[in-house]
Amino acid sequence: MTAVIGMGFMVLLGIETEDTKEDADWLTKKIAQLRVFSDEAGLMNKDLSEIGGDILVVSQFTLHASYKKGNRPSFIKAARPEQAIPLYEYFVAELSKLIGKPVATGSFGADMKVALVNDGPVTIIMDTRNKE
């Protein structure tokens, strides 16, 4: 077993060829400050630090699958390991600084068995090309 966390976020991180450190900076700040945990009134008002939560980051290049043409997905947009690994490591280090504790990780490029207990109604897709 590589990593286990309790309450918090599991981040499936896909890195594209066009992604930069600026994209990672925007994303880490957004994740660290995201208020999706319930307060005493049951409203989503608390962020990760307020609940003492953890983060698990798993590299997931398949998030960038292009499936428009044919039935076999293309991963042409996904960054190659020589670009993706340094950006992945930068992302994890910056996120760790922002939350003030270590961030758990998977094994980059490994065939992992990932389990998730989704305790709540929140699953969010964040795209640095579409900052909604």
MODELLER restraints for C-alpha pairs under 7 A, 6 or more apart:
rsr = mdl.restraints
at = mdl.atoms
rsr.add(forms.Gaussian(group=physical.xy_distance, feature=features.Distance(at['CA:2:A'], at['CA:106:A']), mean=6.16, stdev=0.5))
rsr.add(forms.Gaussian(group=physical.xy_distance, feature=features.Distance(at['CA:3:A'], at['CA:104:A']), mean=5.89, stdev=0.5))
rsr.add(forms.Gaussian(group=physical.xy_distance, feature=features.Distance(at['CA:3:A'], at['CA:105:A']), mean=6.30, stdev=0.5))
rsr.add(forms.Gaussian(group=physical.xy_distance, feature=features.Distance(at['CA:3:A'], at['CA:106:A']), mean=6.52, stdev=0.5))
rsr.add(forms.Gaussian(group=physical.xy_distance, feature=features.Distance(at['CA:5:A'], at['CA:54:A']), mean=6.12, stdev=0.5))
rsr.add(forms.Gaussian(group=physical.xy_distance, feature=features.Distance(at['CA:5:A'], at['CA:55:A']), mean=6.96, stdev=0.5))
rsr.add(forms.Gaussian(group=physical.xy_distance, feature=features.Distance(at['CA:5:A'], at['CA:56:A']), mean=6.72, stdev=0.5))
rsr.add(forms.Gaussian(group=physical.xy_distance, feature=features.Distance(at['CA:6:A'], at['CA:54:A']), mean=6.61, stdev=0.5))
rsr.add(forms.Gaussian(group=physical.xy_distance, feature=features.Distance(at['CA:7:A'], at['CA:53:A']), mean=5.24, stdev=0.5))
rsr.add(forms.Gaussian(group=physical.xy_distance, feature=features.Distance(at['CA:7:A'], at['CA:54:A']), mean=6.29, stdev=0.5))
rsr.add(forms.Gaussian(group=physical.xy_distance, feature=features.Distance(at['CA:8:A'], at['CA:48:A']), mean=6.52, stdev=0.5))
rsr.add(forms.Gaussian(group=physical.xy_distance, feature=features.Distance(at['CA:8:A'], at['CA:53:A']), mean=4.45, stdev=0.5))
rsr.add(forms.Gaussian(group=physical.xy_distance, feature=features.Distance(at['CA:8:A'], at['CA:54:A']), mean=4.65, stdev=0.5))
rsr.add(forms.Gaussian(group=physical.xy_distance, feature=features.Distance(at['CA:8:A'], at['CA:55:A']), mean=5.61, stdev=0.5))
rsr.add(forms.Gaussian(group=physical.xy_distance, feature=features.Distance(at['CA:9:A'], at['CA:54:A']), mean=6.44, stdev=0.5))
rsr.add(forms.Gaussian(group=physical.xy_distance, feature=features.Distance(at['CA:9:A'], at['CA:55:A']), mean=4.77, stdev=0.5))
rsr.add(forms.Gaussian(group=physical.xy_distance, feature=features.Distance(at['CA:9:A'], at['CA:56:A']), mean=6.31, stdev=0.5))
rsr.add(forms.Gaussian(group=physical.xy_distance, feature=features.Distance(at['CA:10:A'], at['CA:55:A']), mean=5.80, stdev=0.5))
rsr.add(forms.Gaussian(group=physical.xy_distance, feature=features.Distance(at['CA:10:A'], at['CA:56:A']), mean=4.75, stdev=0.5))
rsr.add(forms.Gaussian(group=physical.xy_distance, feature=features.Distance(at['CA:10:A'], at['CA:57:A']), mean=5.98, stdev=0.5))
rsr.add(forms.Gaussian(group=physical.xy_distance, feature=features.Distance(at['CA:11:A'], at['CA:56:A']), mean=6.05, stdev=0.5))
rsr.add(forms.Gaussian(group=physical.xy_distance, feature=features.Distance(at['CA:11:A'], at['CA:57:A']), mean=4.72, stdev=0.5))
rsr.add(forms.Gaussian(group=physical.xy_distance, feature=features.Distance(at['CA:11:A'], at['CA:58:A']), mean=6.13, stdev=0.5))
rsr.add(forms.Gaussian(group=physical.xy_distance, feature=features.Distance(at['CA:12:A'], at['CA:57:A']), mean=6.06, stdev=0.5))
rsr.add(forms.Gaussian(group=physical.xy_distance, feature=features.Distance(at['CA:12:A'], at['CA:58:A']), mean=4.96, stdev=0.5))
rsr.add(forms.Gaussian(group=physical.xy_distance, feature=features.Distance(at['CA:12:A'], at['CA:59:A']), mean=5.94, stdev=0.5))
rsr.add(forms.Gaussian(group=physical.xy_distance, feature=features.Distance(at['CA:12:A'], at['CA:60:A']), mean=5.67, stdev=0.5))
rsr.add(forms.Gaussian(group=physical.xy_distance, feature=features.Distance(at['CA:13:A'], at['CA:57:A']), mean=6.69, stdev=0.5))
rsr.add(forms.Gaussian(group=physical.xy_distance, feature=features.Distance(at['CA:13:A'], at['CA:58:A']), mean=5.97, stdev=0.5))
rsr.add(forms.Gaussian(group=physical.xy_distance, feature=features.Distance(at['CA:13:A'], at['CA:59:A']), mean=4.91, stdev=0.5))
rsr.add(forms.Gaussian(group=physical.xy_distance, feature=features.Distance(at['CA:13:A'], at['CA:60:A']), mean=5.38, stdev=0.5))
rsr.add(forms.Gaussian(group=physical.xy_distance, feature=features.Distance(at['CA:14:A'], at['CA:59:A']), mean=6.10, stdev=0.5))
rsr.add(forms.Gaussian(group=physical.xy_distance, feature=features.Distance(at['CA:14:A'], at['CA:60:A']), mean=4.89, stdev=0.5))
rsr.add(forms.Gaussian(group=physical.xy_distance, feature=features.Distance(at['CA:14:A'], at['CA:61:A']), mean=4.73, stdev=0.5))
rsr.add(forms.Gaussian(group=physical.xy_distance, feature=features.Distance(at['CA:14:A'], at['CA:63:A']), mean=5.68, stdev=0.5))
rsr.add(forms.Gaussian(group=physical.xy_distance, feature=features.Distance(at['CA:14:A'], at['CA:64:A']), mean=6.69, stdev=0.5))
rsr.add(forms.Gaussian(group=physical.xy_distance, feature=features.Distance(at['CA:15:A'], at['CA:61:A']), mean=6.38, stdev=0.5))
rsr.add(forms.Gaussian(group=physical.xy_distance, feature=features.Distance(at['CA:15:A'], at['CA:78:A']), mean=5.95, stdev=0.5))
rsr.add(forms.Gaussian(group=physical.xy_distance, feature=features.Distance(at['CA:15:A'], at['CA:79:A']), mean=5.72, stdev=0.5))
rsr.add(forms.Gaussian(group=physical.xy_distance, feature=features.Distance(at['CA:15:A'], at['CA:84:A']), mean=6.05, stdev=0.5))
rsr.add(forms.Gaussian(group=physical.xy_distance, feature=features.Distance(at['CA:16:A'], at['CA:77:A']), mean=5.42, stdev=0.5))
rsr.add(forms.Gaussian(group=physical.xy_distance, feature=features.Distance(at['CA:16:A'], at['CA:78:A']), mean=4.35, stdev=0.5))
rsr.add(forms.Gaussian(group=physical.xy_distance, feature=features.Distance(at['CA:16:A'], at['CA:79:A']), mean=4.63, stdev=0.5))
rsr.add(forms.Gaussian(group=physical.xy_distance, feature=features.Distance(at['CA:17:A'], at['CA:77:A']), mean=5.98, stdev=0.5))
rsr.add(forms.Gaussian(group=physical.xy_distance, feature=features.Distance(at['CA:17:A'], at['CA:78:A']), mean=5.85, stdev=0.5))
rsr.add(forms.Gaussian(group=physical.xy_distance, feature=features.Distance(at['CA:17:A'], at['CA:79:A']), mean=4.29, stdev=0.5))
rsr.add(forms.Gaussian(group=physical.xy_distance, feature=features.Distance(at['CA:21:A'], at['CA:87:A']), mean=6.79, stdev=0.5))
rsr.add(forms.Gaussian(group=physical.xy_distance, feature=features.Distance(at['CA:23:A'], at['CA:128:A']), mean=5.86, stdev=0.5))
rsr.add(forms.Gaussian(group=physical.xy_distance, feature=features.Distance(at['CA:24:A'], at['CA:91:A']), mean=5.55, stdev=0.5))
rsr.add(forms.Gaussian(group=physical.xy_distance, feature=features.Distance(at['CA:27:A'], at['CA:128:A']), mean=7.00, stdev=0.5))
rsr.add(forms.Gaussian(group=physical.xy_distance, feature=features.Distance(at['CA:28:A'], at['CA:91:A']), mean=6.86, stdev=0.5))
rsr.add(forms.Gaussian(group=physical.xy_distance, feature=features.Distance(at['CA:28:A'], at['CA:94:A']), mean=6.81, stdev=0.5))
rsr.add(forms.Gaussian(group=physical.xy_distance, feature=features.Distance(at['CA:28:A'], at['CA:95:A']), mean=5.25, stdev=0.5))
rsr.add(forms.Gaussian(group=physical.xy_distance, feature=features.Distance(at['CA:32:A'], at['CA:48:A']), mean=6.53, stdev=0.5))
rsr.add(forms.Gaussian(group=physical.xy_distance, feature=features.Distance(at['CA:32:A'], at['CA:98:A']), mean=6.49, stdev=0.5))
rsr.add(forms.Gaussian(group=physical.xy_distance, feature=features.Distance(at['CA:32:A'], at['CA:99:A']), mean=6.24, stdev=0.5))
rsr.add(forms.Gaussian(group=physical.xy_distance, feature=features.Distance(at['CA:33:A'], at['CA:47:A']), mean=5.78, stdev=0.5))
rsr.add(forms.Gaussian(group=physical.xy_distance, feature=features.Distance(at['CA:34:A'], at['CA:47:A']), mean=5.49, stdev=0.5))
rsr.add(forms.Gaussian(group=physical.xy_distance, feature=features.Distance(at['CA:35:A'], at['CA:44:A']), mean=6.11, stdev=0.5))
rsr.add(forms.Gaussian(group=physical.xy_distance, feature=features.Distance(at['CA:35:A'], at['CA:45:A']), mean=5.15, stdev=0.5))
rsr.add(forms.Gaussian(group=physical.xy_distance, feature=features.Distance(at['CA:35:A'], at['CA:46:A']), mean=4.81, stdev=0.5))
rsr.add(forms.Gaussian(group=physical.xy_distance, feature=features.Distance(at['CA:35:A'], at['CA:47:A']), mean=4.24, stdev=0.5))
rsr.add(forms.Gaussian(group=physical.xy_distance, feature=features.Distance(at['CA:36:A'], at['CA:44:A']), mean=4.66, stdev=0.5))
rsr.add(forms.Gaussian(group=physical.xy_distance, feature=features.Distance(at['CA:36:A'], at['CA:45:A']), mean=6.17, stdev=0.5))
rsr.add(forms.Gaussian(group=physical.xy_distance, feature=features.Distance(at['CA:36:A'], at['CA:46:A']), mean=6.10, stdev=0.5))
rsr.add(forms.Gaussian(group=physical.xy_distance, feature=features.Distance(at['CA:36:A'], at['CA:47:A']), mean=6.28, stdev=0.5))
rsr.add(forms.Gaussian(group=physical.xy_distance, feature=features.Distance(at['CA:37:A'], at['CA:44:A']), mean=4.91, stdev=0.5))
rsr.add(forms.Gaussian(group=physical.xy_distance, feature=features.Distance(at['CA:37:A'], at['CA:45:A']), mean=6.10, stdev=0.5))
rsr.add(forms.Gaussian(group=physical.xy_distance, feature=features.Distance(at['CA:37:A'], at['CA:46:A']), mean=4.85, stdev=0.5))
rsr.add(forms.Gaussian(group=physical.xy_distance, feature=features.Distance(at['CA:37:A'], at['CA:47:A']), mean=6.13, stdev=0.5))
rsr.add(forms.Gaussian(group=physical.xy_distance, feature=features.Distance(at['CA:38:A'], at['CA:44:A']), mean=4.37, stdev=0.5))
rsr.add(forms.Gaussian(group=physical.xy_distance, feature=features.Distance(at['CA:38:A'], at['CA:45:A']), mean=5.91, stdev=0.5))
rsr.add(forms.Gaussian(group=physical.xy_distance, feature=features.Distance(at['CA:38:A'], at['CA:46:A']), mean=6.05, stdev=0.5))
rsr.add(forms.Gaussian(group=physical.xy_distance, feature=features.Distance(at['CA:39:A'], at['CA:45:A']), mean=5.73, stdev=0.5))
rsr.add(forms.Gaussian(group=physical.xy_distance, feature=features.Distance(at['CA:39:A'], at['CA:46:A']), mean=6.02, stdev=0.5))
rsr.add(forms.Gaussian(group=physical.xy_distance, feature=features.Distance(at['CA:49:A'], at['CA:99:A']), mean=6.58, stdev=0.5))
rsr.add(forms.Gaussian(group=physical.xy_distance, feature=features.Distance(at['CA:54:A'], at['CA:103:A']), mean=6.93, stdev=0.5))
rsr.add(forms.Gaussian(group=physical.xy_distance, feature=features.Distance(at['CA:55:A'], at['CA:103:A']), mean=5.43, stdev=0.5))
rsr.add(forms.Gaussian(group=physical.xy_distance, feature=features.Distance(at['CA:55:A'], at['CA:104:A']), mean=6.12, stdev=0.5))
rsr.add(forms.Gaussian(group=physical.xy_distance, feature=features.Distance(at['CA:56:A'], at['CA:103:A']), mean=6.07, stdev=0.5))
rsr.add(forms.Gaussian(group=physical.xy_distance, feature=features.Distance(at['CA:56:A'], at['CA:104:A']), mean=4.56, stdev=0.5))
rsr.add(forms.Gaussian(group=physical.xy_distance, feature=features.Distance(at['CA:56:A'], at['CA:105:A']), mean=5.34, stdev=0.5))
rsr.add(forms.Gaussian(group=physical.xy_distance, feature=features.Distance(at['CA:57:A'], at['CA:104:A']), mean=6.28, stdev=0.5))
rsr.add(forms.Gaussian(group=physical.xy_distance, feature=features.Distance(at['CA:57:A'], at['CA:105:A']), mean=4.81, stdev=0.5))
rsr.add(forms.Gaussian(group=physical.xy_distance, feature=features.Distance(at['CA:57:A'], at['CA:106:A']), mean=6.51, stdev=0.5))
rsr.add(forms.Gaussian(group=physical.xy_distance, feature=features.Distance(at['CA:58:A'], at['CA:105:A']), mean=5.84, stdev=0.5))
rsr.add(forms.Gaussian(group=physical.xy_distance, feature=features.Distance(at['CA:58:A'], at['CA:106:A']), mean=5.03, stdev=0.5))
rsr.add(forms.Gaussian(group=physical.xy_distance, feature=features.Distance(at['CA:59:A'], at['CA:108:A']), mean=5.84, stdev=0.5))
rsr.add(forms.Gaussian(group=physical.xy_distance, feature=features.Distance(at['CA:61:A'], at['CA:78:A']), mean=5.74, stdev=0.5))
rsr.add(forms.Gaussian(group=physical.xy_distance, feature=features.Distance(at['CA:62:A'], at['CA:75:A']), mean=6.81, stdev=0.5))
rsr.add(forms.Gaussian(group=physical.xy_distance, feature=features.Distance(at['CA:64:A'], at['CA:75:A']), mean=6.11, stdev=0.5))
rsr.add(forms.Gaussian(group=physical.xy_distance, feature=features.Distance(at['CA:64:A'], at['CA:77:A']), mean=6.18, stdev=0.5))
rsr.add(forms.Gaussian(group=physical.xy_distance, feature=features.Distance(at['CA:64:A'], at['CA:78:A']), mean=5.76, stdev=0.5))
rsr.add(forms.Gaussian(group=physical.xy_distance, feature=features.Distance(at['CA:65:A'], at['CA:73:A']), mean=5.55, stdev=0.5))
rsr.add(forms.Gaussian(group=physical.xy_distance, feature=features.Distance(at['CA:65:A'], at['CA:74:A']), mean=5.47, stdev=0.5))
rsr.add(forms.Gaussian(group=physical.xy_distance, feature=features.Distance(at['CA:65:A'], at['CA:75:A']), mean=4.90, stdev=0.5))
rsr.add(forms.Gaussian(group=physical.xy_distance, feature=features.Distance(at['CA:66:A'], at['CA:73:A']), mean=5.41, stdev=0.5))
rsr.add(forms.Gaussian(group=physical.xy_distance, feature=features.Distance(at['CA:66:A'], at['CA:74:A']), mean=5.02, stdev=0.5))
rsr.add(forms.Gaussian(group=physical.xy_distance, feature=features.Distance(at['CA:66:A'], at['CA:75:A']), mean=6.30, stdev=0.5))
rsr.add(forms.Gaussian(group=physical.xy_distance, feature=features.Distance(at['CA:67:A'], at['CA:73:A']), mean=4.77, stdev=0.5))
rsr.add(forms.Gaussian(group=physical.xy_distance, feature=features.Distance(at['CA:67:A'], at['CA:74:A']), mean=6.58, stdev=0.5))
rsr.add(forms.Gaussian(group=physical.xy_distance, feature=features.Distance(at['CA:92:A'], at['CA:103:A']), mean=6.49, stdev=0.5))
rsr.add(forms.Gaussian(group=physical.xy_distance, feature=features.Distance(at['CA:96:A'], at['CA:102:A']), mean=5.18, stdev=0.5))
rsr.add(forms.Gaussian(group=physical.xy_distance, feature=features.Distance(at['CA:96:A'], at['CA:103:A']), mean=5.41, stdev=0.5))
